[in-house]
Amino acid sequence: MRQLTRQLCEGFYSIRVHKLRSYLSVLGIVFGVASVVAMLSVVEGARNDVLERLARLGSNAVFVMQSPSSKSIEGVMATRQLQLRDAKRLLTATESKQLVAPAYVMESSGRTNTIVAGVTPEYFIARQLRVQAGREISALDQANGARVCVIGADISSKHDNVSVGGTIELQGVAFTVVGVLTSEKSVHDRSLGSLLRNHGTFALIPITSLQQPMAIPRGEIPLTEMTVRMATMSGAQYTPRVIRNILENGRAIPPAHSVVVPRQLLRQEQHAQHIFAIVVGCVALIGVLIGGIGVMNIMLANVAQRCHEIGIRRAIGATQKQIATLFLIESILLTLFGGVGGTLLGLAGSVAIAFFGGWPISITVWSIGVALSMAGLVGILAGYYPAIRAAKLDPVDALRHE
């Protein structure tokens, strides 16, 4: 133990004496480890964010989404758009249901990029939305097609901090603000964006208020989506097949739709993130290995410079194992210093990504442990050959070296 401590001190001394050379030799390790830490923080943060939002949606939820376009066969429409009557049909026919929340989401042509959505009172329950001021859309608003709206927190600030009781123009029609939603975190995921949307830029209006400007019967109000929340989690397992049967069977022109189960999306998302982590991890590992090659070159030069010292050590009784251990420890210390510096740089980069890019991050102990372990392993690999070469030097030839 005393001998190992002495070798560690000698390794520290050698690094301190050759500061510039040591700093330059570990730059590759620093940037490689930094990329590993930053990558793991972003991937873990994205995973936790998606898990959190999917948990909010609930494992017992099923989404019916309007397909991009309707189909026609020989000029005859084979499918049509989802309509409000489809939601009512689901409500009366679906077993084990808790609620059905239809919605029609459309982009506004205004400068504020407000997303207008016609919804029912059940939408707030299905999406677990909360208001920070005022109230939600009520059943009375729904029945009367009232021109009232609940706006997101971002919309409130964009419209000169309009509050409850104020008026806002949506699609050229004035609506009275009756509620303001609480702020939500953004989700940086295109594949789940339609489900895990941020309602900060939304203006929610009673879906029946679309009837008059569209000049259509109430039952034929178009929908872009429906959220079906089952009473039990097990009900969501067989619901997609049941929903398709209800919407398609016995209809002359069935609606063009797709049924999405969040639990299935979660598995796909986790698989995609796993592949992404592997790819980015391999790229980062290549960077660390390149840094390791730089450390190996420096250690080989170090062996050449210290031949005389090695000869003296061998002459006074140092064994080959002690010489090899000395250089191996110095290599490991170099890469560990680079690993610590890379970890700090990676943490700073992760914070910068979260601050400037708004991306969620999650810094975990295991990610730091992985980065430092990788640096230590590279130190062993990079120092092994120079250490063996130093140990096998002939003492007489080494003493002759100047």
N, C-alpha and C positions, 0 to 999 in steps of 0.2 A: 504494500500500500504506500509506504514511504517512497519507494522507487517510482511508482506511478505518479505520485504528487510532484516529485522532482522533475519528471519528464513533462508534466503539464506546465510547470513553471518555465521550463526551458522552451517549450512551444510558444507560450505567451511572450517570452522575451524575444524570441526570433521574429515573431510577427510585429512586435513593437519596434524593434530595431529597423526593420524594412517596411515601414508604414505604407509608403506610396506603392511599392510593389504588391503588398498584401491587398490594398484597396483595389487596385486595378485587376488583380487576379480573381476577385470575388464579384466583380460587377455583373457577370453573366448569371451567377447564382442569385444575386440580389433581384434582378429583373425577372428571372424565372420563377423564384419563390413568390415575388409580389404578384405576378400574374395568376399563380395558383390560388393564393389567398383571396384576391379580388374575384376570381371566377367562382370559387366555392361560395363566397359571400353572396354574390348575385344570384347564383343558381338556388342556393338554399333559401334566400329571401323570396324569390319568385315562387318556389314550391310552397313555402309557408303561407304566402299571400293567397295563392290559388286555393290551398286547403282551407284557409279561413273563410274565403268567400263562398266556396262550395258548401262548407259547413253551415253558413248562413242560409244558403238556398235550401239545404236539407237533403238528406239521403232519400227521403220519401217523395221528392218532387220529380215530376216528369214534364218536359217542355214539348209542345207541339208548335213547330215553326213553319211558316209559310215558305214553300219552295220558291226559288228565284223566278220561275216562270211557269205558266200553265201550258199544258200540252194539247195539241190538236191532231186529229187523225183525219186525213182527206178533207180538211176544211171544217170539220166538226169538232167542237171543243170536247176534249176527253177529260180535262180537269179544270177546276176553277179556283178562285182565291178563297181562302178561309173567310168565313162570315160569322157574325154574331150568333146566328141561329145554330151554327155548329157547336159553339160553346154551350148554348142552352141544351142541345141534344146530349152533349157529354155530361152535363150536370145531372140530367135525369137518368142517364143510362149507365154511367160508370159505377161499378161496384167498389166498395171500400174507399170511396172518395171523401175528401175533407172539404175541398173547395176547387172551383175552376175560375181562373182569373184571365179573361181575354184582354188583349191590348192591340192597339193600332199605332205603330211608331212611325213617324215621318219627320224628315228634315225640314227645318224652317229656312226660308229664303232670306231671313233677316241678317243684319251684319253681326249679330251676337252668336250666330250658329246655334240657336236654341233648338233643341230636339223636342218636338211636340208629340205627346203620346196620349191617345184616348184610352182611358182605363176605367175599370169598375172599382168599387170600394175594396173588393177582394184582392186587388193588385198589391195594395199596401201590406196585406198580411202575407201574401205569397212571396213577395220580395223582401219582406221584413224591413220596410221603410218606416222611418220615424220622423216626426215633424218637430222642429225646434221652436216654432211659433205658429199659432193658429190651429187649424184642424185639418183632417184628411177629407177627401171627397166622400160625401155621405150617400146613402141610398136615396134620399130625397133629391139630391143633385142629379143622381143617375136617372131617376124617374122623370124629372122635369127637363132633362137636357140642359141644365143650368150652365150659364157661361161663367163658370168659376174655374180656378186653377190652383194647383199646388206646385210651387216652383222650387228648383234646386238652389243650394246656397250660392253657387257660382252665378246663376242667372240673377239673383237678387243684387249682387255686387255690380254686374254688368249694366243693369238698368237703374243706375243711380240709387242703389240700396233700396229698391222698392220693397215695401213691407206689407204685412197683412192689411187688407182694406184698400190697397192701391190698385191701379189698373195697368195692365200690360197688354200689348197688341200681339196677337199670335195669328199667323196666316191672314192678316188683314182684318181680324175681328178682335174687339176689345173684350178682355176677360178680367174679372175681379179676382185678386189674389186672396185666397182664404187660408193659405198655409205655406210655410217655408220648410223644406227638408233639412235634416241635419247633414253635415259634411260627410263625405265618404272618401276612402282612399282610391286612387286610380289603380286599374289592373292593366299591366303591360302584357297582354296575351291576346293575340288576334283570333286564335282558334276558339277561345272561350269568351271573347269580347261581347257577343250578343247576349250571353247569359249573365256574365259577371260585369255588367255595365255599371259605370259610375253615373248616378242620377243627378250629379251636381249641375249639369247643363240641360236638365229635362224640365219641361213644363207639362204637368199631368192635368188633363181635363177629363170631364165625364165623357165616356165613349159615345153616349147618346147625343152629345152636343155636335157630333160630326154629321148627324142625320140631315139637318137643314141645309148647311152649305153644300153637302154632296147630293142633295135632292134625291135621296133613295129611301126605301122603306127601312124601318128600324132593324128588322131581322136580317137585312142584307148589308148592314154596315161591315166593311171589310176588316179583316184582322191580319196582323203580321205574326202574331204568336198567341199561345195560350199556355198558362202555367196550371198544371193539374197537381195538386198536393194531396197525397193519399193519407188516409187515417193511420196506416201502419207502414213501416219500412218495407215489409215483405210485399205489400201491395204494389210497390214500384217495380218489382221484378217482372211481373207478367203484364203490367199495364200497357206497355207499348203495343203489344199484339191486340189487346182489347180495344185500345183507342183506334187503331187502324180499322178494325172491324166495324166499330161504331160509325166512323166517319165515311167509310167506303161502301159498306153493305146497304143495299136498298136505295142507293142514290143514283139518279140518272147521270149526273155529272158530279163525281166526288171531288173534294178539294185537293189541290196539290199541296202536300205537306210532308214533313219529316218529324219523327218522334225522337227526342233526345233525352237520355237518362244521364244526369250529372255524374253518377257513380261510374258509368262506363267512360265518360269523358275524362274523369279523374285518372283512371287507369291508363288511358291513351296519353294524357298529359305527363304523367309520371314516367312513362316509357320514353317519350320524346325528350324530356329533361334528362333522363338517364343517359341517353345516347349523346345529347349535347354535352353533358358533363364529361363523358369519356373522350369525345373528340377534342374539346378544349383542354382537358387534362393532358392528353397526349401531346398537344402542341406545347403546353407549358413544360411538360417533362422533357421534351426535346430541347427547349431553351435552357433548362437546368443542366442537362447533360452537356450541352455546348459549353456552359459555364464550367462544368467539371473538367472538360478538356483543357480549358485555360488554366485551371488550378493544377492539373497534371503537368502542363508545360512549365509552370512556375516552379513546381516541386522538383522537376528534373533539372532545371537550371540551378535550383538551390543545392541539389546533391552535387552537381559539378563544382559549384563555388566552395562547398564545404568539404571537399575531398581531404584536405590536410587535417581538418578537425576530426573527420571520421577516422583517419589513420591514427591520430593521437588517442582517441577514445578506445580504439581496438588495442593499441599498444599498452594501455594501462589496465586492460582487462574487460572492456565492454564486449558483450556477446553480440552475435548477429541479430538475435531476437531483440535485444535492447536497442540496437541501432535502427532496426526496422520499426519498432514501436515508436521511437522518438519521431521519425519522419511521418509515420501514419497519424500520430496524435496531432502533429502540426497541420496536416492536411485536413483532418476532421475539424479542428478548431477554426481554420480558415473558412470552411464551408458553413459551419455553424454560425460564425459571425455574419457571413453573407445571408444565411437563413434568417437570423434575427433582424438584420437590416431589411431584407425583403419582406418579412412579415409586417414590420412597421410601415413600409412603403405600401404594401398591399392593403393594410387597414386604412391608411390615409386615402388611398385610391377608392376604396369601397365607400368611405364617408363622402368623398367628392362625387361619386356616382349617384349616391342617394340625395345629396344636396342640390347638385346642378341638374341631374337628369330625372329626379323624382322617382327613381327605381327603388323598390323595397330591397333591403339587404338584411342578412342575418349572419352575424359573426359568431361562430361557434368555437369551442375549445378544440373539438376534434379536427376542424379545418386547419387551425394553427399547428396542432400536433402533426397532421399529415405533412404540412409544408416543412416543418423543422426535421421530421424524420427523413423526408426526401433529401433535404440538404445534407444530413448526416450520412445517409447511404451513399450519396454522390461523393462525399469526402472520403469514405472508405475505398470506393472504386477508383477515385482519382489518385489517391495516395498509395494504393497497394503496389503498383509497379515501381514508382520511384523509391518506396521504402525497401522493397526487395533488392533493387539495384544498389542502393546504398549499403545494405547489409552484406552483399556479396563482393564488395570492393576488396581487393587484396590490400592488407594493411601496409605492406612495404611500398606498393605502388602509390597508395594514397598518401603516405608520408612524403614521397618524392614530389607530389603534386604541389605546385605553388599557385 
